[in-house]
């Protein structure tokens, strides 16, 4: 959620119109290092949330942004 909010804010701040970017060849490149929430999720093996594996996977952050905003360019994390 935080990366989606950050991307949305960046688009808004830049003066671009988000709707005009839908379906375009817009690329998403994300650098990520920490995973605090993921680490918290896996502390108690008995209560791991159902979608913890996909919800906390750092490898698909850029893909999630591309999918949500319908951007068709390269997407790399």
N, CA, C and O atoms as a CHARMM CRD file, in Angstrom:
* protein
*
  308
    1    1 UNK  N      0.82500  -1.19000   0.00000 PROA 1      0.00000
    2    1 UNK  CA     0.00000   0.00000   0.00000 PROA 1      0.00000
    3    1 UNK  C      0.86900   1.25300   0.00000 PROA 1      0.00000
    4    1 UNK  O      0.56300   2.22400  -0.69200 PROA 1      0.00000
    5    2 UNK  N      1.93500   1.23300   0.76300 PROA 2      0.00000
    6    2 UNK  CA     2.77100   2.42900   0.86000 PROA 2      0.00000
    7    2 UNK  C      3.40400   2.81200  -0.47200 PROA 2      0.00000
    8    2 UNK  O      3.49600   3.99400  -0.80300 PROA 2      0.00000
    9    3 UNK  N      3.83800   1.81700  -1.23300 PROA 3      0.00000
   10    3 UNK  CA     4.45000   2.14800  -2.52000 PROA 3      0.00000
   11    3 UNK  C      3.41200   2.70100  -3.49100 PROA 3      0.00000
   12    3 UNK  O      3.71500   3.59700  -4.27800 PROA 3      0.00000
   13    4 UNK  N      2.19600   2.17600  -3.43900 PROA 4      0.00000
   14    4 UNK  CA     1.13300   2.69600  -4.30300 PROA 4      0.00000
   15    4 UNK  C      0.81200   4.14200  -3.95000 PROA 4      0.00000
   16    4 UNK  O      0.61400   4.97300  -4.83600 PROA 4      0.00000
   17    5 UNK  N      0.76100   4.44300  -2.65200 PROA 5      0.00000
   18    5 UNK  CA     0.50700   5.82000  -2.21800 PROA 5      0.00000
   19    5 UNK  C      1.64000   6.74000  -2.64900 PROA 5      0.00000
   20    5 UNK  O      1.39800   7.86800  -3.08000 PROA 5      0.00000
   21    6 UNK  N      2.86900   6.26400  -2.53400 PROA 6      0.00000
   22    6 UNK  CA     4.03000   7.07500  -2.90300 PROA 6      0.00000
   23    6 UNK  C      4.05100   7.35900  -4.40100 PROA 6      0.00000
   24    6 UNK  O      4.32000   8.48600  -4.81700 PROA 6      0.00000
   25    7 UNK  N      3.77000   6.35200  -5.20300 PROA 7      0.00000
   26    7 UNK  CA     3.73400   6.53400  -6.66100 PROA 7      0.00000
   27    7 UNK  C      2.61200   7.49600  -7.04400 PROA 7      0.00000
   28    7 UNK  O      2.81000   8.39400  -7.86200 PROA 7      0.00000
   29    8 UNK  N      1.44500   7.30700  -6.45300 PROA 8      0.00000
   30    8 UNK  CA     0.31300   8.19100  -6.73700 PROA 8      0.00000
   31    8 UNK  C      0.67100   9.64000  -6.39900 PROA 8      0.00000
   32    8 UNK  O      0.40100  10.55400  -7.17800 PROA 8      0.00000
   33    9 UNK  N      1.28100   9.83800  -5.23000 PROA 9      0.00000
   34    9 UNK  CA     1.67400  11.18100  -4.80100 PROA 9      0.00000
   35    9 UNK  C      2.70800  11.77500  -5.75800 PROA 9      0.00000
   36    9 UNK  O      2.64700  12.96200  -6.07700 PROA 9      0.00000
   37   10 UNK  N      3.65300  10.95900  -6.21400 PROA 10     0.00000
   38   10 UNK  CA     4.67600  11.44500  -7.14200 PROA 10     0.00000
   39   10 UNK  C      4.06000  11.88800  -8.46700 PROA 10     0.00000
   40   10 UNK  O      4.45200  12.91300  -9.02400 PROA 10     0.00000
   41   11 UNK  N      3.10400  11.12200  -8.96700 PROA 11     0.00000
   42   11 UNK  CA     2.42900  11.47900 -10.22200 PROA 11     0.00000
   43   11 UNK  C      1.65700  12.78000 -10.04200 PROA 11     0.00000
   44   11 UNK  O      1.71600  13.67500 -10.88500 PROA 11     0.00000
   45   12 UNK  N      0.93400  12.87000  -8.93400 PROA 12     0.00000
   46   12 UNK  CA     0.14400  14.07100  -8.65200 PROA 12     0.00000
   47   12 UNK  C      1.04100  15.30100  -8.50900 PROA 12     0.00000
   48   12 UNK  O      0.73300  16.36200  -9.05200 PROA 12     0.00000
   49   13 UNK  N      2.13800  15.16100  -7.78400 PROA 13     0.00000
   50   13 UNK  CA     3.06900  16.26200  -7.55200 PROA 13     0.00000
   51   13 UNK  C      3.73700  16.71100  -8.84700 PROA 13     0.00000
   52   13 UNK  O      4.03400  17.89300  -9.02000 PROA 13     0.00000
   53   14 UNK  N      3.97200  15.76700  -9.75600 PROA 14     0.00000
   54   14 UNK  CA     4.64200  16.10000 -11.01600 PROA 14     0.00000
   55   14 UNK  C      3.75100  16.90600 -11.96100 PROA 14     0.00000
   56   14 UNK  O      4.23400  17.50400 -12.92300 PROA 14     0.00000
   57   15 UNK  N      2.44800  16.91600 -11.67800 PROA 15     0.00000
   58   15 UNK  CA     1.52600  17.64100 -12.53800 PROA 15     0.00000
   59   15 UNK  C      0.94500  16.79000 -13.66200 PROA 15     0.00000
   60   15 UNK  O      0.14300  17.27200 -14.46200 PROA 15     0.00000
   61   16 UNK  N      1.35400  15.52200 -13.71900 PROA 16     0.00000
   62   16 UNK  CA     0.79700  14.62100 -14.73200 PROA 16     0.00000
   63   16 UNK  C     -0.59800  14.17900 -14.32100 PROA 16     0.00000
   64   16 UNK  O     -0.94400  14.19500 -13.13900 PROA 16     0.00000
   65   17 UNK  N     -1.38900  13.78900 -15.29800 PROA 17     0.00000
   66   17 UNK  CA    -2.73300  13.28400 -15.03000 PROA 17     0.00000
   67   17 UNK  C     -2.66100  11.76300 -15.07400 PROA 17     0.00000
   68   17 UNK  O     -2.31200  11.18100 -16.10100 PROA 17     0.00000
   69   18 UNK  N     -2.98700  11.12700 -13.96700 PROA 18     0.00000
   70   18 UNK  CA    -2.87000   9.67700 -13.84800 PROA 18     0.00000
   71   18 UNK  C     -3.64300   8.94700 -14.94000 PROA 18     0.00000
   72   18 UNK  O     -3.13700   7.97600 -15.50400 PROA 18     0.00000
   73   19 UNK  N     -4.83600   9.38400 -15.24400 PROA 19     0.00000
   74   19 UNK  CA    -5.65900   8.72600 -16.27000 PROA 19     0.00000
   75   19 UNK  C     -4.98500   8.74900 -17.64500 PROA 19     0.00000
   76   19 UNK  O     -5.17100   7.83300 -18.44600 PROA 19     0.00000
   77   20 UNK  N     -4.20600   9.79300 -17.91400 PROA 20     0.00000
   78   20 UNK  CA    -3.52300   9.88900 -19.21000 PROA 20     0.00000
   79   20 UNK  C     -2.39000   8.87800 -19.34100 PROA 20     0.00000
   80   20 UNK  O     -1.92600   8.61100 -20.44900 PROA 20     0.00000
   81   21 UNK  N     -1.94300   8.31400 -18.22600 PROA 21     0.00000
   82   21 UNK  CA    -0.84700   7.34800 -18.25200 PROA 21     0.00000
   83   21 UNK  C     -1.32800   5.90800 -18.40800 PROA 21     0.00000
   84   21 UNK  O     -0.53300   5.02200 -18.72200 PROA 21     0.00000
   85   22 UNK  N     -2.61100   5.66900 -18.19400 PROA 22     0.00000
   86   22 UNK  CA    -3.14400   4.30400 -18.28900 PROA 22     0.00000
   87   22 UNK  C     -2.92100   3.73200 -19.68600 PROA 22     0.00000
   88   22 UNK  O     -3.19500   4.38300 -20.69400 PROA 22     0.00000
   89   23 UNK  N     -2.41500   2.49200 -19.72100 PROA 23     0.00000
   90   23 UNK  CA    -2.19300   1.81300 -20.98900 PROA 23     0.00000
   91   23 UNK  C     -0.95700   2.26500 -21.74400 PROA 23     0.00000
   92   23 UNK  O     -0.70900   1.79300 -22.85300 PROA 23     0.00000
   93   24 UNK  N     -0.18000   3.16500 -21.17000 PROA 24     0.00000
   94   24 UNK  CA     1.01100   3.66700 -21.85500 PROA 24     0.00000
   95   24 UNK  C      2.22700   2.80200 -21.53800 PROA 24     0.00000
   96   24 UNK  O      2.18200   1.92200 -20.67800 PROA 24     0.00000
   97   25 UNK  N      3.29200   3.07100 -22.24200 PROA 25     0.00000
   98   25 UNK  CA     4.54200   2.33200 -22.08700 PROA 25     0.00000
   99   25 UNK  C      5.36600   2.91100 -20.92800 PROA 25     0.00000
  100   25 UNK  O      6.56400   3.14700 -21.08000 PROA 25     0.00000
  101   26 UNK  N      4.74000   3.13500 -19.79700 PROA 26     0.00000
  102   26 UNK  CA     5.39700   3.70300 -18.61600 PROA 26     0.00000
  103   26 UNK  C      6.12600   2.60400 -17.85400 PROA 26     0.00000
  104   26 UNK  O      5.54400   1.56600 -17.54000 PROA 26     0.00000
  105   27 UNK  N      7.39900   2.83500 -17.56000 PROA 27     0.00000
  106   27 UNK  CA     8.22100   1.84400 -16.85800 PROA 27     0.00000
  107   27 UNK  C      8.16700   2.07100 -15.35200 PROA 27     0.00000
  108   27 UNK  O      7.95000   3.18900 -14.88400 PROA 27     0.00000
  109   28 UNK  N      8.36900   0.99100 -14.60500 PROA 28     0.00000
  110   28 UNK  CA     8.43100   1.06500 -13.14300 PROA 28     0.00000
  111   28 UNK  C      9.69400   0.33900 -12.68700 PROA 28     0.00000
  112   28 UNK  O      9.86200  -0.85400 -12.93900 PROA 28     0.00000
  113   29 UNK  N     10.57600   1.07000 -12.01500 PROA 29     0.00000
  114   29 UNK  CA    11.79700   0.49200 -11.45100 PROA 29     0.00000
  115   29 UNK  C     11.78900   0.76800  -9.95500 PROA 29     0.00000
  116   29 UNK  O     11.68000   1.91900  -9.53200 PROA 29     0.00000
  117   30 UNK  N     11.90300  -0.27900  -9.16000 PROA 30     0.00000
  118   30 UNK  CA    11.82900  -0.14300  -7.70700 PROA 30     0.00000
  119   30 UNK  C     13.07100  -0.75900  -7.07900 PROA 30     0.00000
  120   30 UNK  O     13.46900  -1.87300  -7.42000 PROA 30     0.00000
  121   31 UNK  N     13.67200  -0.02600  -6.16500 PROA 31     0.00000
  122   31 UNK  CA    14.75500  -0.56500  -5.34700 PROA 31     0.00000
  123   31 UNK  C     14.22000  -0.74300  -3.93800 PROA 31     0.00000
  124   31 UNK  O     13.68400   0.19800  -3.35300 PROA 31     0.00000
  125   32 UNK  N     14.35800  -1.92800  -3.39700 PROA 32     0.00000
  126   32 UNK  CA    13.81600  -2.20000  -2.06500 PROA 32     0.00000
  127   32 UNK  C     14.81900  -3.04600  -1.29100 PROA 32     0.00000
  128   32 UNK  O     15.47400  -3.92700  -1.84800 PROA 32     0.00000
  129   33 UNK  N     14.92500  -2.75900   0.00500 PROA 33     0.00000
  130   33 UNK  CA    15.90200  -3.46100   0.81300 PROA 33     0.00000
  131   33 UNK  C     15.29100  -4.07800   2.06700 PROA 33     0.00000
  132   33 UNK  O     15.62500  -5.21000   2.41800 PROA 33     0.00000
  133   34 UNK  N     14.42500  -3.37200   2.73200 PROA 34     0.00000
  134   34 UNK  CA    13.88900  -3.83800   4.01400 PROA 34     0.00000
  135   34 UNK  C     12.49200  -4.42300   3.86000 PROA 34     0.00000
  136   34 UNK  O     11.77400  -4.13000   2.90300 PROA 34     0.00000
  137   35 UNK  N     12.13100  -5.24900   4.82000 PROA 35     0.00000
  138   35 UNK  CA    10.83500  -5.91700   4.79000 PROA 35     0.00000
  139   35 UNK  C     10.32600  -6.07800   6.21800 PROA 35     0.00000
  140   35 UNK  O     10.09100  -7.19400   6.68100 PROA 35     0.00000
  141   36 UNK  N     10.16100  -4.96800   6.90200 PROA 36     0.00000
  142   36 UNK  CA     9.76300  -5.01500   8.31200 PROA 36     0.00000
  143   36 UNK  C      8.42700  -5.71200   8.52200 PROA 36     0.00000
  144   36 UNK  O      8.30500  -6.55800   9.40800 PROA 36     0.00000
  145   37 UNK  N      7.42900  -5.37300   7.72300 PROA 37     0.00000
  146   37 UNK  CA     6.11100  -5.98100   7.90100 PROA 37     0.00000
  147   37 UNK  C      6.16800  -7.48500   7.64200 PROA 37     0.00000
  148   37 UNK  O      5.54600  -8.26600   8.36200 PROA 37     0.00000
  149   38 UNK  N      6.90900  -7.88700   6.62100 PROA 38     0.00000
  150   38 UNK  CA     7.06300  -9.31100   6.33400 PROA 38     0.00000
  151   38 UNK  C      7.69100 -10.05300   7.49700 PROA 38     0.00000
  152   38 UNK  O      7.26600 -11.15500   7.84500 PROA 38     0.00000
  153   39 UNK  N      8.69900  -9.45000   8.09400 PROA 39     0.00000
  154   39 UNK  CA     9.34300 -10.07800   9.25300 PROA 39     0.00000
  155   39 UNK  C      8.37900 -10.20500  10.42200 PROA 39     0.00000
  156   39 UNK  O      8.39400 -11.21000  11.13200 PROA 39     0.00000
  157   40 UNK  N      7.55200  -9.20900  10.62300 PROA 40     0.00000
  158   40 UNK  CA     6.55600  -9.26100  11.70400 PROA 40     0.00000
  159   40 UNK  C      5.55500 -10.38500  11.43500 PROA 40     0.00000
  160   40 UNK  O      5.16900 -11.10800  12.35400 PROA 40     0.00000
  161   41 UNK  N      5.13800 -10.53000  10.18600 PROA 41     0.00000
  162   41 UNK  CA     4.15600 -11.56700   9.82800 PROA 41     0.00000
  163   41 UNK  C      4.64300 -12.97100  10.13700 PROA 41     0.00000
  164   41 UNK  O      3.85900 -13.83500  10.53000 PROA 41     0.00000
  165   42 UNK  N      5.93300 -13.19700   9.95900 PROA 42     0.00000
  166   42 UNK  CA     6.46500 -14.55200  10.08900 PROA 42     0.00000
  167   42 UNK  C      6.99100 -14.89100  11.47900 PROA 42     0.00000
  168   42 UNK  O      7.53400 -15.97800  11.67700 PROA 42     0.00000
  169   43 UNK  N      6.84500 -13.99400  12.43800 PROA 43     0.00000
  170   43 UNK  CA     7.30800 -14.26600  13.80200 PROA 43     0.00000
  171   43 UNK  C      6.54000 -15.42700  14.41700 PROA 43     0.00000
  172   43 UNK  O      7.14300 -16.34000  14.98200 PROA 43     0.00000
  173   44 UNK  N      5.23900 -15.40100  14.31400 PROA 44     0.00000
  174   44 UNK  CA     4.39700 -16.45800  14.88700 PROA 44     0.00000
  175   44 UNK  C      3.89600 -17.35500  13.75800 PROA 44     0.00000
  176   44 UNK  O      2.97300 -16.98800  13.03100 PROA 44     0.00000
  177   45 UNK  N      4.49500 -18.50800  13.61700 PROA 45     0.00000
  178   45 UNK  CA     4.16100 -19.43200  12.53100 PROA 45     0.00000
  179   45 UNK  C      2.70800 -19.89300  12.55600 PROA 45     0.00000
  180   45 UNK  O      2.17700 -20.32200  11.53100 PROA 45     0.00000
  181   46 UNK  N      2.07000 -19.81100  13.69900 PROA 46     0.00000
  182   46 UNK  CA     0.68000 -20.26100  13.83200 PROA 46     0.00000
  183   46 UNK  C     -0.33500 -19.23700  13.32400 PROA 46     0.00000
  184   46 UNK  O     -1.48700 -19.58200  13.05900 PROA 46     0.00000
  185   47 UNK  N      0.08500 -17.99200  13.19000 PROA 47     0.00000
  186   47 UNK  CA    -0.88100 -16.95500  12.80300 PROA 47     0.00000
  187   47 UNK  C     -0.44600 -16.15600  11.57100 PROA 47     0.00000
  188   47 UNK  O     -0.74100 -14.96500  11.46900 PROA 47     0.00000
  189   48 UNK  N      0.24200 -16.79400  10.65600 PROA 48     0.00000
  190   48 UNK  CA     0.66700 -16.11600   9.42900 PROA 48     0.00000
  191   48 UNK  C     -0.57300 -15.79400   8.59500 PROA 48     0.00000
  192   48 UNK  O     -1.39100 -16.67700   8.34100 PROA 48     0.00000
  193   49 UNK  N     -0.72000 -14.53300   8.16700 PROA 49     0.00000
  194   49 UNK  CA    -1.87700 -14.17000   7.33800 PROA 49     0.00000
  195   49 UNK  C     -1.92500 -15.00300   6.04700 PROA 49     0.00000
  196   49 UNK  O     -0.88400 -15.39900   5.52200 PROA 49     0.00000
  197   50 UNK  N     -3.10200 -15.25700   5.55600 PROA 50     0.00000
  198   50 UNK  CA    -3.30500 -16.11200   4.38500 PROA 50     0.00000
  199   50 UNK  C     -2.47700 -15.67600   3.18000 PROA 50     0.00000
  200   50 UNK  O     -1.86000 -16.51200   2.52000 PROA 50     0.00000
  201   51 UNK  N     -2.45700 -14.39900   2.89300 PROA 51     0.00000
  202   51 UNK  CA    -1.76000 -13.91400   1.70400 PROA 51     0.00000
  203   51 UNK  C     -0.41700 -13.27400   2.03600 PROA 51     0.00000
  204   51 UNK  O      0.04600 -12.39300   1.31200 PROA 51     0.00000
  205   52 UNK  N      0.20100 -13.70200   3.10500 PROA 52     0.00000
  206   52 UNK  CA     1.48000 -13.12200   3.51700 PROA 52     0.00000
  207   52 UNK  C      2.55000 -13.30700   2.44800 PROA 52     0.00000
  208   52 UNK  O      3.34600 -12.39800   2.21300 PROA 52     0.00000
  209   53 UNK  N      2.58300 -14.44700   1.80900 PROA 53     0.00000
  210   53 UNK  CA     3.63000 -14.72000   0.81600 PROA 53     0.00000
  211   53 UNK  C      3.56600 -13.74600  -0.35800 PROA 53     0.00000
  212   53 UNK  O      4.59600 -13.21900  -0.77800 PROA 53     0.00000
  213   54 UNK  N      2.38400 -13.50400  -0.88600 PROA 54     0.00000
  214   54 UNK  CA     2.27300 -12.57800  -2.01700 PROA 54     0.00000
  215   54 UNK  C      2.16800 -11.13300  -1.55400 PROA 54     0.00000
  216   54 UNK  O      2.61700 -10.22200  -2.24900 PROA 54     0.00000
  217   55 UNK  N      1.58800 -10.92200  -0.40300 PROA 55     0.00000
  218   55 UNK  CA     1.41200  -9.56000   0.09800 PROA 55     0.00000
  219   55 UNK  C      2.69100  -8.90200   0.56100 PROA 55     0.00000
  220   55 UNK  O      2.77900  -7.67400   0.60100 PROA 55     0.00000
  221   56 UNK  N      3.68500  -9.70000   0.91300 PROA 56     0.00000
  222   56 UNK  CA     4.94000  -9.14100   1.41200 PROA 56     0.00000
  223   56 UNK  C      6.12000  -9.43700   0.49200 PROA 56     0.00000
  224   56 UNK  O      7.25900  -9.12500   0.83700 PROA 56     0.00000
  225   57 UNK  N      5.86900 -10.02700  -0.66000 PROA 57     0.00000
  226   57 UNK  CA     6.95700 -10.37200  -1.58600 PROA 57     0.00000
  227   57 UNK  C      7.55500  -9.11100  -2.18700 PROA 57     0.00000
  228   57 UNK  O      6.88200  -8.37900  -2.91300 PROA 57     0.00000
  229   58 UNK  N      8.80900  -8.86400  -1.88600 PROA 58     0.00000
  230   58 UNK  CA     9.48100  -7.68100  -2.42300 PROA 58     0.00000
  231   58 UNK  C      9.68100  -7.78700  -3.92700 PROA 58     0.00000
  232   58 UNK  O      9.75300  -6.77200  -4.61900 PROA 58     0.00000
  233   59 UNK  N      9.77200  -9.00300  -4.43100 PROA 59     0.00000
  234   59 UNK  CA    10.08300  -9.21700  -5.84300 PROA 59     0.00000
  235   59 UNK  C      9.00200  -8.70700  -6.79200 PROA 59     0.00000
  236   59 UNK  O      9.28600  -8.46000  -7.96400 PROA 59     0.00000
  237   60 UNK  N      7.78000  -8.54600  -6.31700 PROA 60     0.00000
  238   60 UNK  CA     6.69900  -8.13500  -7.21800 PROA 60     0.00000
  239   60 UNK  C      6.18900  -6.71800  -6.95700 PROA 60     0.00000
  240   60 UNK  O      5.12300  -6.34100  -7.44500 PROA 60     0.00000
  241   61 UNK  N      6.94000  -5.94000  -6.19600 PROA 61     0.00000
  242   61 UNK  CA     6.49500  -4.56800  -5.91400 PROA 61     0.00000
  243   61 UNK  C      6.26700  -3.76700  -7.19400 PROA 61     0.00000
  244   61 UNK  O      5.22400  -3.13500  -7.35800 PROA 61     0.00000
  245   62 UNK  N      7.23200  -3.79400  -8.08600 PROA 62     0.00000
  246   62 UNK  CA     7.09100  -3.01200  -9.32000 PROA 62     0.00000
  247   62 UNK  C      5.94000  -3.53600 -10.17300 PROA 62     0.00000
  248   62 UNK  O      5.23100  -2.75600 -10.80900 PROA 62     0.00000
  249   63 UNK  N      5.75500  -4.85400 -10.18600 PROA 63     0.00000
  250   63 UNK  CA     4.65600  -5.43700 -10.96400 PROA 63     0.00000
  251   63 UNK  C      3.29900  -5.02100 -10.41500 PROA 63     0.00000
  252   63 UNK  O      2.35900  -4.78700 -11.17600 PROA 63     0.00000
  253   64 UNK  N      3.20100  -4.93000  -9.11100 PROA 64     0.00000
  254   64 UNK  CA     1.94100  -4.50400  -8.48800 PROA 64     0.00000
  255   64 UNK  C      1.60900  -3.06800  -8.90700 PROA 64     0.00000
  256   64 UNK  O      0.45900  -2.76000  -9.21800 PROA 64     0.00000
  257   65 UNK  N      2.61100  -2.19900  -8.91600 PROA 65     0.00000
  258   65 UNK  CA     2.39900  -0.80700  -9.33600 PROA 65     0.00000
  259   65 UNK  C      1.95700  -0.77200 -10.80100 PROA 65     0.00000
  260   65 UNK  O      0.98900  -0.09600 -11.14600 PROA 65     0.00000
  261   66 UNK  N      2.66700  -1.49800 -11.65000 PROA 66     0.00000
  262   66 UNK  CA     2.31500  -1.53100 -13.07800 PROA 66     0.00000
  263   66 UNK  C      0.89400  -2.03500 -13.29000 PROA 66     0.00000
  264   66 UNK  O      0.15000  -1.48300 -14.10100 PROA 66     0.00000
  265   67 UNK  N      0.52300  -3.07400 -12.56800 PROA 67     0.00000
  266   67 UNK  CA    -0.81100  -3.66100 -12.72000 PROA 67     0.00000
  267   67 UNK  C     -1.89800  -2.68900 -12.26400 PROA 67     0.00000
  268   67 UNK  O     -2.87300  -2.46400 -12.98100 PROA 67     0.00000
  269   68 UNK  N     -1.73100  -2.12000 -11.08200 PROA 68     0.00000
  270   68 UNK  CA    -2.75200  -1.23000 -10.51800 PROA 68     0.00000
  271   68 UNK  C     -2.96700   0.00000 -11.39800 PROA 68     0.00000
  272   68 UNK  O     -4.10500   0.41500 -11.61800 PROA 68     0.00000
  273   69 UNK  N     -1.87700   0.58200 -11.90000 PROA 69     0.00000
  274   69 UNK  CA    -1.99600   1.80200 -12.69200 PROA 69     0.00000
  275   69 UNK  C     -2.09600   1.52200 -14.19900 PROA 69     0.00000
  276   69 UNK  O     -2.16800   2.45600 -14.99700 PROA 69     0.00000
  277   70 UNK  N     -2.10000   0.25100 -14.58700 PROA 70     0.00000
  278   70 UNK  CA    -2.22000  -0.16600 -15.98800 PROA 70     0.00000
  279   70 UNK  C     -1.11500   0.42400 -16.85100 PROA 70     0.00000
  280   70 UNK  O     -1.37100   0.98800 -17.91400 PROA 70     0.00000
  281   71 UNK  N      0.11800   0.28400 -16.37600 PROA 71     0.00000
  282   71 UNK  CA     1.27500   0.72700 -17.13300 PROA 71     0.00000
  283   71 UNK  C      1.87300  -0.48400 -17.81000 PROA 71     0.00000
  284   71 UNK  O      2.01300  -1.53800 -17.19000 PROA 71     0.00000
  285   72 UNK  N      2.22800  -0.34600 -19.08300 PROA 72     0.00000
  286   72 UNK  CA     2.62400  -1.49000 -19.90000 PROA 72     0.00000
  287   72 UNK  C      4.12100  -1.55700 -20.18800 PROA 72     0.00000
  288   72 UNK  O      4.56200  -2.43200 -20.93300 PROA 72     0.00000
  289   73 UNK  N      4.89500  -0.66800 -19.62300 PROA 73     0.00000
  290   73 UNK  CA     6.34000  -0.67100 -19.86600 PROA 73     0.00000
  291   73 UNK  C      7.06900  -1.67800 -18.99200 PROA 73     0.00000
  292   73 UNK  O      6.43800  -2.46500 -18.28600 PROA 73     0.00000
  293   74 UNK  N      8.41200  -1.65500 -19.03700 PROA 74     0.00000
  294   74 UNK  CA     9.20700  -2.56100 -18.21000 PROA 74     0.00000
  295   74 UNK  C      8.88100  -2.37800 -16.72700 PROA 74     0.00000
  296   74 UNK  O      8.55800  -1.28000 -16.27600 PROA 74     0.00000
  297   75 UNK  N      8.97300  -3.46700 -15.99200 PROA 75     0.00000
  298   75 UNK  CA     8.64900  -3.43700 -14.56700 PROA 75     0.00000
  299   75 UNK  C      9.67400  -4.29400 -13.83300 PROA 75     0.00000
  300   75 UNK  O      9.63000  -5.52200 -13.89900 PROA 75     0.00000
  301   76 UNK  N     10.59500  -3.63800 -13.13600 PROA 76     0.00000
  302   76 UNK  CA    11.68700  -4.37600 -12.49200 PROA 76     0.00000
  303   76 UNK  C     11.87400  -3.94900 -11.04300 PROA 76     0.00000
  304   76 UNK  O     11.84100  -2.76300 -10.71500 PROA 76     0.00000
  305   77 UNK  N     12.07200  -4.94300 -10.18600 PROA 77     0.00000
  306   77 UNK  CA    12.35700  -4.67200  -8.77700 PROA 77     0.00000
  307   77 UNK  C     13.77100  -5.10900  -8.49100 PROA 77     0.00000
  308   77 UNK  O     14.24000  -4.98000  -7.36100 PROA 77     0.00000
